[in-house]
Amino acid sequence: MKVIVLGAGLLGVTSAYFLRQLGHEVVVVDRQATPAAETSFANGGQISVSHAEPWANPSAPLKVLKWLGKEDAPLLFRVRADMRQWLWGLQFLRECSPARTRHNIEQIVRLGTYSRETLRELRRKRNIDYDQRTQGILHFYTSQREFDAAEAPSAQMRELGCERHVISADEAVRIEPALRHIRPSLAGATYTAEDESGDANRFARELVKRCEEDGVQFLMSHTVTALRKAADVIDHVEATEAEGRFTRIRGDAYVVAMGSLSPLYVHPLGIRLPIYPAKGYSVTMPVKDESMAHQVSLTDDEFKLVFSRLGNRLRIAGTAELNGYDRDLNRVRCEAIVRRVEELFPGAGDTERAQFWAGLRPATPSNVPIIGRSTVANLYLNTGHGTLGWTHACGSGKSIARIVSGLTPEVDLAFVGVAANSR
Ligand SMILES: Cc1cc2nc3c(=O)[nH]c(=O)nc-3n(C[C@H](O)[C@H](O)[C@H](O)COP(=O)(O)OP(=O)(O)OC[C@H]3O[C@@H](n4cnc5c(N)ncnc54)[C@H](O)[C@@H]3O)c2cc1C
């Protein structure tokens, strides 16, 4: 079959790789000149199966209310006259019940575990280097209440096979000595030794090279303008090339992996995807003082920030702002991140050379992605990966490739069949 993959972010590139492995002719279309240039450009770098608790959980509604209007809040709803934002917000509230949270954690852990394994296999098989580190992820707490509340989800993750263990503040400092500076304010931590980190953008670019070696074609600087149906199937995709020339791209099957823009392109086909952009920030800076810098990938619960070590760079990312497709860099939010880094690891990074970035997470209310067939026979979806698109990329790419090929995915998830959210 000839399969057209729309989008060359982490999800599009991994889909293309696994589709090619299953023998398909594959063409990837993206509006950017280089792959992984949008949300997959400078994320937090964590392969975090342990980070499975979705934003929507029983404690979220109160927190979100408290944070309303606070410029430096970790999760900020900027209320707009935007029906899609309101509908998403209502669905988000529905996902906050204990039963839904439990169900969502289960889905997220299963896909995460499978995906991490798939990434390792791919890394070995194709010899891909992307500043990866396999020292686990340490999630630290500076609030006793939040630390106590971490016990239940950690236990649930262990039941699901993700070995996330609750550890003392002293043990946390033993694992990551750079935390010694804040030892007095540490309540405790959880540690998942199997989790990893690495430069997602570098991984995607390396995988594109392997795809090209295998014969995948990349049509970069091609902006998709519409998906056109004839009878009940997609007949072709309309796009404009870099010089503005109109072109039609035809295949037997199509995979939508356009990140937070996916819902806009399938809406005219009657497919409503509950995906809303959640803007996040990252800061990347060179290491200045090695003795103060972290080596292990970390999650700061209080500020909802993640820290990864990418070679001789520090990458810190997080916060979420629901404010439509705006990608402006808000100075207050950027400065809040740098302030927090300096508070935790004073002098570790060269703040003068800090590079700021913002990207739009394709967020679903449940944080469970949308992977599977759609209501249009030859149109498939691999999108809505929200906070965990890097963690879930390889497992999702392999799963959609199997679904397109008429095979059962290797992981037991609710996404088999027509994607539940695409009706
Ligand atoms: C601040 C931040 C930190 C994060 N940290 C982590 C982390 O530590 N771990 C983790 O697992 N995940 C993390 N994520 C999430 C992860 O980065 C995303 O889920 C993932 O990058 C989404 O990939 P994607 O391929 O779906 O979307 P994208 O990377 O946005 O790819 C979509 C592609 O579609 C293309 N496209 C869109 N519209 C068109 C069009 N009309 N025509 C042609 N092409 C089009 C775009 O150019 C783009 O290349 C983080 C995200 C952010 C913002």
The ligand as an SDF file (V2000), in Angstrom:
LIG
                    3D

 53 58  0  0  0  0  0  0  0  0999 V2000
    7.2750   22.2320   26.9520 C   0  0  0  0  0  0  0  0  0  0  0  0
    7.0260   20.8060   26.5580 C   0  0  0  0  0  0  0  0  0  0  0  0
    7.6820   19.7920   27.2280 C   0  0  0  0  0  0  0  0  0  0  0  0
    7.4470   18.4570   26.8960 C   0  0  0  0  0  0  0  0  0  0  0  0
    8.1440   17.4750   27.5230 N   0  0  0  0  0  0  0  0  0  0  0  0
    7.9240   16.1720   27.2050 C   0  0  0  0  0  0  0  0  0  0  0  0
    8.6640   15.1440   27.8540 C   0  0  0  0  0  0  0  0  0  0  0  0
    9.5450   15.3930   28.6700 O   0  0  0  0  0  0  0  0  0  0  0  0
    8.3600   13.8510   27.5530 N   0  0  0  0  0  0  0  0  0  0  0  0
    7.3710   13.5320   26.6600 C   0  0  0  0  0  0  0  0  0  0  0  0
    7.1080   12.3440   26.4550 O   0  0  0  0  0  0  0  0  0  0  0  0
    6.6990   14.4940   25.9720 N   0  0  0  0  0  0  0  0  0  0  0  0
    6.9450   15.8080   26.2360 C   0  0  0  0  0  0  0  0  0  0  0  0
    6.2570   16.7940   25.5850 N   0  0  0  0  0  0  0  0  0  0  0  0
    5.2100   16.4160   24.6320 C   0  0  0  0  0  0  0  0  0  0  0  0
    5.7500   16.1020   23.2370 C   0  0  0  0  0  0  0  0  0  0  0  0
    6.7710   16.9980   22.8670 O   0  0  0  0  0  0  0  0  0  0  0  0
    4.5970   16.1690   22.2190 C   0  0  0  0  0  0  0  0  0  0  0  0
    3.5270   15.3500   22.6580 O   0  0  0  0  0  0  0  0  0  0  0  0
    5.0450   15.7120   20.8480 C   0  0  0  0  0  0  0  0  0  0  0  0
    6.1320   16.4820   20.3990 O   0  0  0  0  0  0  0  0  0  0  0  0
    3.8960   15.8200   19.8390 C   0  0  0  0  0  0  0  0  0  0  0  0
    4.3930   15.3500   18.6100 O   0  0  0  0  0  0  0  0  0  0  0  0
    3.4820   15.3790   17.3150 P   0  0  0  0  0  0  0  0  0  0  0  0
    4.2410   14.6790   16.2590 O   0  0  0  0  0  0  0  0  0  0  0  0
    2.1110   14.9080   17.6460 O   0  0  0  0  0  0  0  0  0  0  0  0
    3.3170   16.9390   17.0110 O   0  0  0  0  0  0  0  0  0  0  0  0
    4.3450   17.9460   16.3010 P   0  0  0  0  0  0  0  0  0  0  0  0
    5.7160   17.7140   16.7500 O   0  0  0  0  0  0  0  0  0  0  0  0
    3.7820   19.3130   16.4860 O   0  0  0  0  0  0  0  0  0  0  0  0
    4.2560   17.5160   14.7950 O   0  0  0  0  0  0  0  0  0  0  0  0
    3.1670   17.8610   13.9750 C   0  0  0  0  0  0  0  0  0  0  0  0
    3.7360   18.1700   12.6110 C   0  0  0  0  0  0  0  0  0  0  0  0
    2.6370   18.4470   11.7360 O   0  0  0  0  0  0  0  0  0  0  0  0
    3.0430   19.4810   10.8680 C   0  0  0  0  0  0  0  0  0  0  0  0
    1.8580   20.1670   10.3590 N   0  0  0  0  0  0  0  0  0  0  0  0
    0.8660   20.7660   11.0740 C   0  0  0  0  0  0  0  0  0  0  0  0
   -0.0040   21.3180   10.2410 N   0  0  0  0  0  0  0  0  0  0  0  0
    0.4080   21.0750    8.9780 C   0  0  0  0  0  0  0  0  0  0  0  0
   -0.0860   21.3760    7.6770 C   0  0  0  0  0  0  0  0  0  0  0  0
   -1.1920   22.0750    7.4980 N   0  0  0  0  0  0  0  0  0  0  0  0
    0.6170   20.9300    6.6090 N   0  0  0  0  0  0  0  0  0  0  0  0
    1.7530   20.1980    6.7620 C   0  0  0  0  0  0  0  0  0  0  0  0
    2.2720   19.9040    7.9540 N   0  0  0  0  0  0  0  0  0  0  0  0
    1.6070   20.3190    9.0510 C   0  0  0  0  0  0  0  0  0  0  0  0
    3.9080   20.3860   11.7370 C   0  0  0  0  0  0  0  0  0  0  0  0
    4.7870   21.1670   10.9540 O   0  0  0  0  0  0  0  0  0  0  0  0
    4.6340   19.4070   12.6260 C   0  0  0  0  0  0  0  0  0  0  0  0
    5.9160   19.0680   12.1430 O   0  0  0  0  0  0  0  0  0  0  0  0
    6.4930   18.1350   25.8720 C   0  0  0  0  0  0  0  0  0  0  0  0
    5.8570   19.1670   25.1770 C   0  0  0  0  0  0  0  0  0  0  0  0
    6.1270   20.4910   25.5070 C   0  0  0  0  0  0  0  0  0  0  0  0
    5.4560   21.5880   24.7350 C   0  0  0  0  0  0  0  0  0  0  0  0
  1  2  1  0
  2  3  1  0
  2 52  2  0
  3  4  2  0
  4  5  1  0
  4 50  1  0
  5  6  2  0
  6  7  1  0
  6 13  1  0
  7  8  2  0
  7  9  1  0
  9 10  1  0
 10 11  2  0
 10 12  1  0
 12 13  2  0
 13 14  1  0
 14 15  1  0
 14 50  1  0
 15 16  1  0
 16 17  1  0
 16 18  1  0
 18 19  1  0
 18 20  1  0
 20 21  1  0
 20 22  1  0
 22 23  1  0
 23 24  1  0
 24 25  2  0
 24 26  1  0
 24 27  1  0
 27 28  1  0
 28 29  2  0
 28 30  1  0
 28 31  1  0
 31 32  1  0
 32 33  1  0
 33 34  1  0
 33 48  1  0
 34 35  1  0
 35 36  1  0
 35 46  1  0
 36 37  1  0
 36 45  1  0
 37 38  2  0
 38 39  1  0
 39 40  1  0
 39 45  2  0
 40 41  1  0
 40 42  2  0
 42 43  1  0
 43 44  2  0
 44 45  1  0
 46 47  1  0
 46 48  1  0
 48 49  1  0
 50 51  2  0
 51 52  1  0
 52 53  1  0
M  END
$$$$
